[in-house]
Amino acid sequence: MNAAPRRLRRQMLLPLATGLAALALWEITVRWFAIAPYILPAPSLVLRTLWDNFDSLALAWLFTIKVTFGALALAVTGGVLLAGLCALSRTVELALFPFAIVLQVTPIVAIAPLILIYIDSTTAALLLCAWIVAFFPILSNTVIGLRASDPNLRELFALYGASPWQRLRWLLVPSALPYFVAGLKISGGLALIGAVVAEYTAGAAGRETGLASRILEAGFRTEIPTMYAALTLVALTGVAIFAGFSLLSRLLLRRWPAGGGRRDEGQE
């Protein structure tokens, strides 16, 4: 009866303990070898810098979060809609899926400068860049899930003369849910990466900018502890996104038929 809570505690405590041990080793190494802060700041200095500069970093952090989740929302909306059309029509899939593949395989650093040239608003350009990175995993995983329904159930729906929309609503969408959630966890991190990389490419500066701009500014001024503080916020954001979607996956799939929830727990 208590196996599940014990397993959950172990899954939470073991990574936390490993992370704290790594930070302690980092701190001891910096102090033992007297490494200069402009080469490698100690974790304690990074935390103190984060605390001292949190007011300015928080504004940039909120901007990065806004771009990340805005791009993710667009990726989910567009990816799910296009995946549904691809599942209903093979013609649509053959016509549009190759364009999605081209967007996926093209490095964002190669097309971000063009996007920034053609779009006047830097925020809109960053949003588009992050969307491009996050879009394909949602589309691809959802299409796979929509095509992974039980063949016997598909034949049963055909036998009863179900319409394409009825098949989509009552058969394909439920079967695609585990795949969609898996794609969501991937796209969440990719949206953050796309937002940060696009801002690096833009070299944006000013008030309405994100953490990447703060990292660039700190690098130009050789303020290495500030760079690490901003990087810490980026890393914590990525971890929080993944943890949030992992929790969502557990809630949605814990009673999934055919052991879907158990497979997901094993993978995590």
C-alpha positions in Angstrom: 0.0 0.0 0.0 2.9 2.4 0.8 5.0 1.4 -2.2 3.8 4.3 -4.4 4.5 7.1 -1.9 7.9 5.6 -1.1 8.7 5.4 -4.8 7.6 9.0 -5.3 9.7 10.3 -2.4 12.7 8.4 -3.8 12.1 9.9 -7.2 12.1 13.4 -5.7 14.8 13.1 -3.0 17.4 11.2 -5.0 17.8 14.0 -7.7 17.7 16.6 -5.0 20.4 15.0 -3.0 22.6 14.5 -6.0 22.1 18.2 -7.0 23.0 19.4 -3.5 26.1 17.2 -3.5 27.2 18.6 -6.8 26.7 22.1 -5.6 28.7 21.4 -2.4 31.5 19.9 -4.5 31.5 23.0 -6.7 31.6 25.3 -3.7 34.5 23.3 -2.0 36.5 23.2 -5.3 36.2 27.0 -5.8 37.2 27.7 -2.2 40.0 25.1 -2.1 41.7 26.2 -5.3 40.9 29.9 -4.7 39.4 30.2 -8.2 38.7 33.8 -9.1 35.0 34.8 -9.4 35.5 36.0 -13.0 36.6 32.5 -13.9 34.2 30.4 -11.9 32.0 31.9 -9.2 31.0 29.7 -6.3 27.4 28.8 -5.9 27.1 30.9 -2.8 28.3 34.0 -4.8 25.8 33.1 -7.6 22.9 33.0 -5.1 24.0 36.3 -3.5 24.3 37.9 -6.9 20.8 36.6 -7.8 19.4 38.0 -4.6 21.1 41.4 -5.1 20.0 41.7 -8.7 16.7 40.0 -8.6 14.6 43.1 -9.3 16.2 43.6 -12.7 16.5 39.9 -13.5 12.8 39.3 -12.5 11.6 41.5 -15.3 13.7 39.7 -17.8 12.6 36.4 -16.4 8.9 37.3 -16.8 9.5 38.3 -20.4 11.2 35.0 -21.2 8.4 33.1 -19.5 5.8 35.1 -21.5 7.5 34.3 -24.8 8.0 30.7 -23.9 4.4 29.9 -22.9 3.0 32.1 -25.7 5.0 30.1 -28.2 4.0 26.8 -26.5 0.3 27.8 -26.6 0.6 28.6 -30.3 2.4 25.3 -30.9 -0.2 23.3 -29.1 -3.1 25.0 -31.0 -1.5 24.7 -34.4 0.0 21.3 -33.9 -3.2 19.7 -32.6 -5.4 21.2 -35.3 -3.0 20.2 -38.1 -2.6 16.7 -36.6 -6.3 16.3 -36.6 -6.5 17.3 -40.3 -3.7 14.9 -41.1 -5.5 12.1 -39.4 -8.8 12.8 -41.2 -7.2 13.4 -44.7 -4.2 11.7 -46.1 -4.1 14.4 -48.8 -3.6 17.1 -46.2 -0.8 15.2 -44.5 1.0 14.7 -47.8 0.6 18.4 -48.7 1.5 20.1 -45.4 3.6 17.6 -43.3 6.8 18.2 -45.4 6.7 21.9 -44.6 6.6 21.0 -40.9 9.6 18.8 -41.4 11.5 21.5 -43.1 10.9 23.9 -40.2 12.1 21.2 -37.8 15.3 20.4 -39.5 16.3 24.0 -40.2 18.5 25.4 -37.3 16.7 28.3 -35.7 19.9 30.2 -35.5 20.0 30.1 -39.3 16.5 31.5 -39.9 16.2 33.8 -36.8 18.1 36.7 -38.5 15.7 36.6 -41.5 12.7 36.6 -39.2 14.1 39.6 -37.3 14.6 41.4 -40.6 11.1 40.8 -41.9 9.2 41.3 -38.6 9.4 44.8 -37.0 8.3 43.7 -33.5 11.2 42.0 -31.7 8.7 40.3 -29.3 6.7 38.9 -32.2 9.9 37.7 -33.9 11.0 35.9 -30.7 7.6 34.4 -30.4 7.7 33.1 -33.9 11.2 31.6 -33.5 10.2 29.8 -30.3 7.0 28.6 -31.9 9.0 27.1 -34.8 11.1 25.1 -32.4 8.2 23.9 -30.3 5.7 23.1 -33.1 7.0 19.9 -34.6 7.1 17.6 -31.5 3.4 18.4 -30.8 2.4 17.8 -34.4 4.5 14.6 -34.8 3.6 13.0 -31.5 -0.1 13.8 -31.9 -0.2 12.4 -35.5 1.4 9.2 -34.3 -1.0 8.9 -31.4 -4.0 9.5 -33.7 -2.8 6.7 -35.9 -2.1 4.3 -33.0 -5.8 3.5 -32.2 -6.9 -0.1 -31.9 -7.5 -1.5 -35.4 -10.5 -3.6 -34.0 -12.1 -0.4 -32.7 -11.5 1.3 -36.0 -13.3 -1.5 -37.7 -16.1 -1.3 -35.2 -16.6 2.4 -35.8 -16.6 1.7 -39.5 -19.2 -1.0 -39.1 -21.5 1.3 -37.2 -21.1 4.0 -39.9 -19.4 6.6 -37.7 -18.5 9.9 -39.4 -14.9 11.1 -39.6 -15.5 13.6 -36.8 -17.1 10.9 -34.6 -14.0 8.7 -35.1 -11.8 11.7 -34.3 -13.7 12.6 -31.1 -14.5 9.2 -29.6 -11.6 7.0 -30.8 -8.6 8.9 -32.2 -8.3 11.7 -29.6 -8.4 9.4 -26.5 -5.8 7.1 -28.1 -3.6 10.1 -28.9 -3.6 11.6 -25.4 -0.4 9.8 -24.0 1.5 10.7 -27.2 0.3 14.3 -27.0 1.4 14.7 -23.4 4.8 13.3 -24.3 5.1 15.8 -27.1 4.0 18.5 -24.7 6.9 17.7 -22.3 9.4 17.9 -25.1 8.0 21.1 -26.6 7.9 22.9 -23.3 11.7 22.7 -23.0 12.2 23.5 -26.7 10.0 26.6 -26.5 12.3 27.9 -23.7 15.4 27.1 -25.8 13.9 28.7 -28.8 13.1 31.9 -26.9 16.6 32.2 -25.4 18.4 31.3 -28.7 16.3 33.7 -30.7 17.1 36.5 -28.3 20.8 35.7 -28.4 20.6 36.0 -32.2 18.6 39.3 -32.0 21.1 40.8 -29.6 18.1 42.8 -28.2 18.6 45.3 -25.4 16.4 47.4 -23.3 13.5 47.0 -20.9 11.3 44.6 -22.9 14.0 41.8 -23.2 14.6 38.5 -21.6 17.2 36.6 -19.7 19.4 36.0 -22.8 19.9 39.8 -23.1 20.9 39.9 -19.4 23.4 37.2 -20.0 24.8 39.0 -23.1 25.1 42.3 -21.1 26.8 40.6 -18.2 29.2 38.9 -20.7 30.2 42.2 -22.3 30.9 43.6 -18.8 32.7 40.5 -17.6 30.2 40.1 -14.8 30.4 36.4 -14.6 28.4 35.9 -11.4 25.5 37.8 -13.0 25.7 35.5 -16.0 25.5 32.5 -13.8 22.6 34.0 -11.9 20.6 34.5 -15.1 21.6 31.0 -16.3 20.2 29.7 -13.0 16.9 31.3 -13.7 16.8 29.8 -17.2 17.7 26.3 -15.8 15.1 26.5 -13.0 12.4 27.6 -15.5 13.2 24.6 -17.7 13.1 22.2 -14.8 9.8 23.7 -13.6 8.3 23.3 -17.0 9.3 19.7 -17.3 8.1 18.9 -13.7 4.8 20.6 -14.3 4.1 18.7 -17.5 5.3 15.5 -15.8 2.7 16.1 -13.0 0.1 16.8 -15.7 1.0 13.5 -17.4 0.5 11.6 -14.1 -2.8 13.2 -13.5 -4.1 12.6 -17.0 -2.8 9.1 -17.5 -2.8 7.5 -14.0 -6.1 5.6 -14.9 -5.3 5.2 -18.6 -6.5 1.9 -20.1 -3.9 -0.7 -21.2 -1.4 0.6 -18.7 -0.7 3.9 -20.3 -0.2 5.7 -17.0 2.1 2.9 -15.7 4.3 3.1 -18.8 4.5 6.8 -18.5 5.6 6.5 -14.8 8.2 4.0 -15.7 9.7 6.3 -18.4 9.8 9.2 -16.0 
